């Protein structure tokens, strides 16, 4: 299971492609040091390797919205 911060990092890579660690930190509103630590963790499990991997995309899949209903007033 991904933490909120790990999810945010994977989502940033999925949405924006290759990013610098500083760019990821800015997009996710996290410190650069914390971002570097989390990217290292995500790299060790194979979710990130300079960008998001297919395993990283698969890790995001359970969190995707499959159907949504919008109600208008």
PDB file as gemmi writes it, atoms N, CA and C in Angstrom:
CRYST1    1.000    1.000    1.000  90.00  90.00  90.00 P 1                      
ATOM      1  N   UNK A   1       0.844  -1.176   0.000  1.00  0.00           N  
ATOM      2  CA  UNK A   1       0.000   0.000   0.000  1.00  0.00           C  
ATOM      3  C   UNK A   1       0.891   1.241   0.000  1.00  0.00           C  
ATOM      4  N   UNK A   2       0.531   2.186  -0.823  1.00  0.00           N  
ATOM      5  CA  UNK A   2       1.294   3.420  -0.934  1.00  0.00           C  
ATOM      6  C   UNK A   2       0.875   4.414   0.144  1.00  0.00           C  
ATOM      7  N   UNK A   3       1.847   5.161   0.639  1.00  0.00           N  
ATOM      8  CA  UNK A   3       1.518   6.275   1.521  1.00  0.00           C  
ATOM      9  C   UNK A   3       1.013   7.422   0.650  1.00  0.00           C  
ATOM     10  N   UNK A   4       0.394   8.402   1.251  1.00  0.00           N  
ATOM     11  CA  UNK A   4      -0.111   9.568   0.521  1.00  0.00           C  
ATOM     12  C   UNK A   4       1.036  10.269  -0.203  1.00  0.00           C  
ATOM     13  N   UNK A   5       2.172  10.409   0.460  1.00  0.00           N  
ATOM     14  CA  UNK A   5       3.310  11.092  -0.146  1.00  0.00           C  
ATOM     15  C   UNK A   5       3.897  10.293  -1.301  1.00  0.00           C  
ATOM     16  N   UNK A   6       3.960   8.973  -1.165  1.00  0.00           N  
ATOM     17  CA  UNK A   6       4.435   8.128  -2.263  1.00  0.00           C  
ATOM     18  C   UNK A   6       3.471   8.211  -3.443  1.00  0.00           C  
ATOM     19  N   UNK A   7       2.183   8.167  -3.145  1.00  0.00           N  
ATOM     20  CA  UNK A   7       1.166   8.289  -4.194  1.00  0.00           C  
ATOM     21  C   UNK A   7       1.333   9.604  -4.944  1.00  0.00           C  
ATOM     22  N   UNK A   8       1.518  10.700  -4.196  1.00  0.00           N  
ATOM     23  CA  UNK A   8       1.672  12.012  -4.825  1.00  0.00           C  
ATOM     24  C   UNK A   8       2.864  12.040  -5.770  1.00  0.00           C  
ATOM     25  N   UNK A   9       3.964  11.414  -5.366  1.00  0.00           N  
ATOM     26  CA  UNK A   9       5.152  11.378  -6.213  1.00  0.00           C  
ATOM     27  C   UNK A   9       4.895  10.563  -7.475  1.00  0.00           C  
ATOM     28  N   UNK A  10       4.298   9.394  -7.336  1.00  0.00           N  
ATOM     29  CA  UNK A  10       3.996   8.578  -8.520  1.00  0.00           C  
ATOM     30  C   UNK A  10       3.027   9.303  -9.448  1.00  0.00           C  
ATOM     31  N   UNK A  11       2.049   9.967  -8.873  1.00  0.00           N  
ATOM     32  CA  UNK A  11       1.076  10.710  -9.677  1.00  0.00           C  
ATOM     33  C   UNK A  11       1.756  11.867 -10.413  1.00  0.00           C  
ATOM     34  N   UNK A  12       2.697  12.524  -9.765  1.00  0.00           N  
ATOM     35  CA  UNK A  12       3.442  13.608 -10.425  1.00  0.00           C  
ATOM     36  C   UNK A  12       4.203  13.069 -11.634  1.00  0.00           C  
ATOM     37  N   UNK A  13       4.887  11.946 -11.453  1.00  0.00           N  
ATOM     38  CA  UNK A  13       5.606  11.343 -12.581  1.00  0.00           C  
ATOM     39  C   UNK A  13       4.640  10.888 -13.671  1.00  0.00           C  
ATOM     40  N   UNK A  14       3.517  10.310 -13.288  1.00  0.00           N  
ATOM     41  CA  UNK A  14       2.544   9.832 -14.284  1.00  0.00           C  
ATOM     42  C   UNK A  14       1.953  10.996 -15.072  1.00  0.00           C  
ATOM     43  N   UNK A  15       1.737  12.124 -14.425  1.00  0.00           N  
ATOM     44  CA  UNK A  15       1.107  13.276 -15.074  1.00  0.00           C  
ATOM     45  C   UNK A  15       2.084  14.125 -15.875  1.00  0.00           C  
ATOM     46  N   UNK A  16       3.332  14.209 -15.421  1.00  0.00           N  
ATOM     47  CA  UNK A  16       4.268  15.153 -16.020  1.00  0.00           C  
ATOM     48  C   UNK A  16       5.474  14.503 -16.691  1.00  0.00           C  
ATOM     49  N   UNK A  17       5.578  13.189 -16.656  1.00  0.00           N  
ATOM     50  CA  UNK A  17       6.722  12.519 -17.267  1.00  0.00           C  
ATOM     51  C   UNK A  17       7.976  12.670 -16.426  1.00  0.00           C  
ATOM     52  N   UNK A  18       9.112  12.758 -17.093  1.00  0.00           N  
ATOM     53  CA  UNK A  18      10.384  12.859 -16.365  1.00  0.00           C  
ATOM     54  C   UNK A  18      10.487  14.221 -15.697  1.00  0.00           C  
ATOM     55  N   UNK A  19      10.870  14.193 -14.433  1.00  0.00           N  
ATOM     56  CA  UNK A  19      11.013  15.406 -13.634  1.00  0.00           C  
ATOM     57  C   UNK A  19      12.295  15.333 -12.823  1.00  0.00           C  
ATOM     58  N   UNK A  20      12.810  16.486 -12.450  1.00  0.00           N  
ATOM     59  CA  UNK A  20      13.902  16.505 -11.486  1.00  0.00           C  
ATOM     60  C   UNK A  20      13.310  16.257 -10.102  1.00  0.00           C  
ATOM     61  N   UNK A  21      14.166  15.886  -9.158  1.00  0.00           N  
ATOM     62  CA  UNK A  21      13.677  15.680  -7.803  1.00  0.00           C  
ATOM     63  C   UNK A  21      13.146  16.988  -7.231  1.00  0.00           C  
ATOM     64  N   UNK A  22      13.779  18.098  -7.562  1.00  0.00           N  
ATOM     65  CA  UNK A  22      13.284  19.397  -7.112  1.00  0.00           C  
ATOM     66  C   UNK A  22      11.909  19.690  -7.723  1.00  0.00           C  
ATOM     67  N   UNK A  23      11.728  19.327  -8.985  1.00  0.00           N  
ATOM     68  CA  UNK A  23      10.432  19.510  -9.641  1.00  0.00           C  
ATOM     69  C   UNK A  23       9.345  18.680  -8.982  1.00  0.00           C  
ATOM     70  N   UNK A  24       9.680  17.451  -8.628  1.00  0.00           N  
ATOM     71  CA  UNK A  24       8.719  16.588  -7.927  1.00  0.00           C  
ATOM     72  C   UNK A  24       8.363  17.204  -6.573  1.00  0.00           C  
ATOM     73  N   UNK A  25       9.377  17.700  -5.868  1.00  0.00           N  
ATOM     74  CA  UNK A  25       9.152  18.308  -4.556  1.00  0.00           C  
ATOM     75  C   UNK A  25       8.211  19.502  -4.670  1.00  0.00           C  
ATOM     76  N   UNK A  26       8.397  20.331  -5.686  1.00  0.00           N  
ATOM     77  CA  UNK A  26       7.539  21.502  -5.876  1.00  0.00           C  
ATOM     78  C   UNK A  26       6.114  21.092  -6.222  1.00  0.00           C  
ATOM     79  N   UNK A  27       5.963  20.096  -7.104  1.00  0.00           N  
ATOM     80  CA  UNK A  27       4.619  19.660  -7.500  1.00  0.00           C  
ATOM     81  C   UNK A  27       3.853  19.011  -6.349  1.00  0.00           C  
ATOM     82  N   UNK A  28       4.572  18.341  -5.458  1.00  0.00           N  
ATOM     83  CA  UNK A  28       3.911  17.606  -4.373  1.00  0.00           C  
ATOM     84  C   UNK A  28       3.922  18.362  -3.050  1.00  0.00           C  
ATOM     85  N   UNK A  29       4.479  19.583  -3.052  1.00  0.00           N  
ATOM     86  CA  UNK A  29       4.545  20.407  -1.835  1.00  0.00           C  
ATOM     87  C   UNK A  29       5.252  19.682  -0.692  1.00  0.00           C  
ATOM     88  N   UNK A  30       6.367  19.036  -1.016  1.00  0.00           N  
ATOM     89  CA  UNK A  30       7.179  18.345  -0.023  1.00  0.00           C  
ATOM     90  C   UNK A  30       8.577  18.933  -0.044  1.00  0.00           C  
ATOM     91  N   UNK A  31       9.308  18.728   1.033  1.00  0.00           N  
ATOM     92  CA  UNK A  31      10.692  19.196   1.055  1.00  0.00           C  
ATOM     93  C   UNK A  31      11.521  18.358   0.089  1.00  0.00           C  
ATOM     94  N   UNK A  32      12.605  18.942  -0.391  1.00  0.00           N  
ATOM     95  CA  UNK A  32      13.483  18.230  -1.318  1.00  0.00           C  
ATOM     96  C   UNK A  32      14.091  17.006  -0.635  1.00  0.00           C  
ATOM     97  N   UNK A  33      14.504  17.142   0.625  1.00  0.00           N  
ATOM     98  CA  UNK A  33      15.093  16.016   1.343  1.00  0.00           C  
ATOM     99  C   UNK A  33      14.129  14.855   1.491  1.00  0.00           C  
ATOM    100  N   UNK A  34      12.890  15.147   1.859  1.00  0.00           N  
ATOM    101  CA  UNK A  34      11.882  14.100   2.006  1.00  0.00           C  
ATOM    102  C   UNK A  34      11.559  13.475   0.646  1.00  0.00           C  
ATOM    103  N   UNK A  35      11.485  14.303  -0.373  1.00  0.00           N  
ATOM    104  CA  UNK A  35      11.221  13.802  -1.724  1.00  0.00           C  
ATOM    105  C   UNK A  35      12.332  12.861  -2.169  1.00  0.00           C  
ATOM    106  N   UNK A  36      13.586  13.235  -1.923  1.00  0.00           N  
ATOM    107  CA  UNK A  36      14.713  12.387  -2.296  1.00  0.00           C  
ATOM    108  C   UNK A  36      14.632  11.029  -1.599  1.00  0.00           C  
ATOM    109  N   UNK A  37      14.284  11.033  -0.315  1.00  0.00           N  
ATOM    110  CA  UNK A  37      14.166   9.779   0.440  1.00  0.00           C  
ATOM    111  C   UNK A  37      13.051   8.909  -0.135  1.00  0.00           C  
ATOM    112  N   UNK A  38      11.905   9.517  -0.425  1.00  0.00           N  
ATOM    113  CA  UNK A  38      10.773   8.757  -0.953  1.00  0.00           C  
ATOM    114  C   UNK A  38      11.053   8.227  -2.357  1.00  0.00           C  
ATOM    115  N   UNK A  39      11.714   9.021  -3.185  1.00  0.00           N  
ATOM    116  CA  UNK A  39      12.065   8.553  -4.529  1.00  0.00           C  
ATOM    117  C   UNK A  39      13.030   7.379  -4.432  1.00  0.00           C  
ATOM    118  N   UNK A  40      13.954   7.431  -3.495  1.00  0.00           N  
ATOM    119  CA  UNK A  40      14.875   6.307  -3.295  1.00  0.00           C  
ATOM    120  C   UNK A  40      14.100   5.050  -2.916  1.00  0.00           C  
ATOM    121  N   UNK A  41      13.128   5.195  -1.999  1.00  0.00           N  
ATOM    122  CA  UNK A  41      12.299   4.039  -1.609  1.00  0.00           C  
ATOM    123  C   UNK A  41      11.534   3.495  -2.812  1.00  0.00           C  
ATOM    124  N   UNK A  42      10.941   4.391  -3.602  1.00  0.00           N  
ATOM    125  CA  UNK A  42      10.162   3.976  -4.767  1.00  0.00           C  
ATOM    126  C   UNK A  42      11.055   3.339  -5.831  1.00  0.00           C  
ATOM    127  N   UNK A  43      12.294   3.799  -5.924  1.00  0.00           N  
ATOM    128  CA  UNK A  43      13.252   3.206  -6.858  1.00  0.00           C  
ATOM    129  C   UNK A  43      13.616   1.793  -6.416  1.00  0.00           C  
ATOM    130  N   UNK A  44      13.814   1.607  -5.119  1.00  0.00           N  
ATOM    131  CA  UNK A  44      14.191   0.285  -4.589  1.00  0.00           C  
ATOM    132  C   UNK A  44      13.122  -0.769  -4.840  1.00  0.00           C  
ATOM    133  N   UNK A  45      11.840  -0.365  -4.837  1.00  0.00           N  
ATOM    134  CA  UNK A  45      10.772  -1.341  -5.096  1.00  0.00           C  
ATOM    135  C   UNK A  45      10.406  -1.415  -6.582  1.00  0.00           C  
ATOM    136  N   UNK A  46      11.092  -0.599  -7.422  1.00  0.00           N  
ATOM    137  CA  UNK A  46      10.901  -0.686  -8.863  1.00  0.00           C  
ATOM    138  C   UNK A  46       9.786   0.164  -9.430  1.00  0.00           C  
ATOM    139  N   UNK A  47       9.269   1.127  -8.670  1.00  0.00           N  
ATOM    140  CA  UNK A  47       8.182   1.972  -9.170  1.00  0.00           C  
ATOM    141  C   UNK A  47       8.688   3.195  -9.930  1.00  0.00           C  
ATOM    142  N   UNK A  48       9.930   3.593  -9.669  1.00  0.00           N  
ATOM    143  CA  UNK A  48      10.518   4.776 -10.292  1.00  0.00           C  
ATOM    144  C   UNK A  48      11.922   4.417 -10.762  1.00  0.00           C  
ATOM    145  N   UNK A  49      12.270   4.916 -11.954  1.00  0.00           N  
ATOM    146  CA  UNK A  49      13.629   4.758 -12.462  1.00  0.00           C  
ATOM    147  C   UNK A  49      13.878   5.911 -13.434  1.00  0.00           C  
ATOM    148  N   UNK A  50      14.074   7.114 -12.893  1.00  0.00           N  
ATOM    149  CA  UNK A  50      14.203   8.306 -13.725  1.00  0.00           C  
ATOM    150  C   UNK A  50      12.846   8.830 -14.176  1.00  0.00           C  
ATOM    151  N   UNK A  51      11.846   8.083 -14.014  1.00  0.00           N  
ATOM    152  CA  UNK A  51      10.456   8.381 -14.338  1.00  0.00           C  
ATOM    153  C   UNK A  51       9.650   7.208 -13.804  1.00  0.00           C  
ATOM    154  N   UNK A  52       8.369   7.237 -13.993  1.00  0.00           N  
ATOM    155  CA  UNK A  52       7.534   6.149 -13.470  1.00  0.00           C  
ATOM    156  C   UNK A  52       7.692   4.913 -14.358  1.00  0.00           C  
ATOM    157  N   UNK A  53       7.750   3.746 -13.750  1.00  0.00           N  
ATOM    158  CA  UNK A  53       7.882   2.488 -14.478  1.00  0.00           C  
ATOM    159  C   UNK A  53       6.496   1.863 -14.673  1.00  0.00           C  
ATOM    160  N   UNK A  54       6.433   0.779 -15.422  1.00  0.00           N  
ATOM    161  CA  UNK A  54       5.159   0.085 -15.596  1.00  0.00           C  
ATOM    162  C   UNK A  54       4.669  -0.465 -14.246  1.00  0.00           C  
ATOM    163  N   UNK A  55       5.597  -0.860 -13.388  1.00  0.00           N  
ATOM    164  CA  UNK A  55       5.204  -1.309 -12.041  1.00  0.00           C  
ATOM    165  C   UNK A  55       4.619  -0.155 -11.236  1.00  0.00           C  
ATOM    166  N   UNK A  56       5.191   1.026 -11.418  1.00  0.00           N  
ATOM    167  CA  UNK A  56       4.667   2.211 -10.741  1.00  0.00           C  
ATOM    168  C   UNK A  56       3.265   2.549 -11.215  1.00  0.00           C  
ATOM    169  N   UNK A  57       3.046   2.447 -12.511  1.00  0.00           N  
ATOM    170  CA  UNK A  57       1.692   2.683 -13.048  1.00  0.00           C  
ATOM    171  C   UNK A  57       0.708   1.652 -12.520  1.00  0.00           C  
ATOM    172  N   UNK A  58       1.163   0.401 -12.420  1.00  0.00           N  
ATOM    173  CA  UNK A  58       0.298  -0.657 -11.886  1.00  0.00           C  
ATOM    174  C   UNK A  58      -0.031  -0.397 -10.417  1.00  0.00           C  
ATOM    175  N   UNK A  59       0.911   0.179  -9.675  1.00  0.00           N  
ATOM    176  CA  UNK A  59       0.666   0.492  -8.262  1.00  0.00           C  
ATOM    177  C   UNK A  59      -0.376   1.590  -8.108  1.00  0.00           C  
ATOM    178  N   UNK A  60      -0.500   2.470  -9.092  1.00  0.00           N  
ATOM    179  CA  UNK A  60      -1.501   3.539  -9.049  1.00  0.00           C  
ATOM    180  C   UNK A  60      -2.893   3.055  -9.445  1.00  0.00           C  
ATOM    181  N   UNK A  61      -2.949   1.970 -10.203  1.00  0.00           N  
ATOM    182  CA  UNK A  61      -4.215   1.505 -10.779  1.00  0.00           C  
ATOM    183  C   UNK A  61      -5.339   1.315  -9.754  1.00  0.00           C  
ATOM    184  N   UNK A  62      -5.090   0.714  -8.587  1.00  0.00           N  
ATOM    185  CA  UNK A  62      -6.195   0.539  -7.639  1.00  0.00           C  
ATOM    186  C   UNK A  62      -6.796   1.851  -7.120  1.00  0.00           C  
ATOM    187  N   UNK A  63      -6.068   2.941  -7.278  1.00  0.00           N  
ATOM    188  CA  UNK A  63      -6.528   4.244  -6.773  1.00  0.00           C  
ATOM    189  C   UNK A  63      -7.277   5.050  -7.829  1.00  0.00           C  
ATOM    190  N   UNK A  64      -7.298   4.568  -9.047  1.00  0.00           N  
ATOM    191  CA  UNK A  64      -7.961   5.294 -10.126  1.00  0.00           C  
ATOM    192  C   UNK A  64      -9.481   5.235  -9.960  1.00  0.00           C  
ATOM    193  N   UNK A  65     -10.128   6.343 -10.309  1.00  0.00           N  
ATOM    194  CA  UNK A  65     -11.582   6.396 -10.292  1.00  0.00           C  
ATOM    195  C   UNK A  65     -12.078   5.717 -11.561  1.00  0.00           C  
ATOM    196  N   UNK A  66     -12.941   4.731 -11.363  1.00  0.00           N  
ATOM    197  CA  UNK A  66     -13.451   3.990 -12.518  1.00  0.00           C  
ATOM    198  C   UNK A  66     -14.739   4.597 -13.056  1.00  0.00           C  
ATOM    199  N   UNK A  67     -15.583   5.030 -12.155  1.00  0.00           N  
ATOM    200  CA  UNK A  67     -16.831   5.670 -12.556  1.00  0.00           C  
ATOM    201  C   UNK A  67     -17.136   6.795 -11.583  1.00  0.00           C  
ATOM    202  N   UNK A  68     -17.701   7.837 -12.100  1.00  0.00           N  
ATOM    203  CA  UNK A  68     -18.065   8.961 -11.252  1.00  0.00           C  
ATOM    204  C   UNK A  68     -19.422   9.478 -11.704  1.00  0.00           C  
ATOM    205  N   UNK A  69     -20.193   9.927 -10.758  1.00  0.00           N  
ATOM    206  CA  UNK A  69     -21.496  10.511 -11.052  1.00  0.00           C  
ATOM    207  C   UNK A  69     -21.455  11.959 -10.579  1.00  0.00           C  
ATOM    208  N   UNK A  70     -21.790  12.848 -11.485  1.00  0.00           N  
ATOM    209  CA  UNK A  70     -21.831  14.268 -11.162  1.00  0.00           C  
ATOM    210  C   UNK A  70     -23.281  14.705 -11.115  1.00  0.00           C  
ATOM    211  N   UNK A  71     -23.625  15.381 -10.059  1.00  0.00           N  
ATOM    212  CA  UNK A  71     -24.974  15.897  -9.910  1.00  0.00           C  
ATOM    213  C   UNK A  71     -24.953  17.406 -10.049  1.00  0.00           C  
ATOM    214  N   UNK A  72     -25.853  17.924 -10.829  1.00  0.00           N  
ATOM    215  CA  UNK A  72     -25.946  19.372 -11.002  1.00  0.00           C  
ATOM    216  C   UNK A  72     -27.191  19.867 -10.275  1.00  0.00           C  
ATOM    217  N   UNK A  73     -27.066  20.977  -9.657  1.00  0.00           N  
ATOM    218  CA  UNK A  73     -28.213  21.542  -8.929  1.00  0.00           C  
ATOM    219  C   UNK A  73     -28.993  22.469  -9.815  1.00  0.00           C  
TER     220      UNK A  73                                                      
END                                                                             
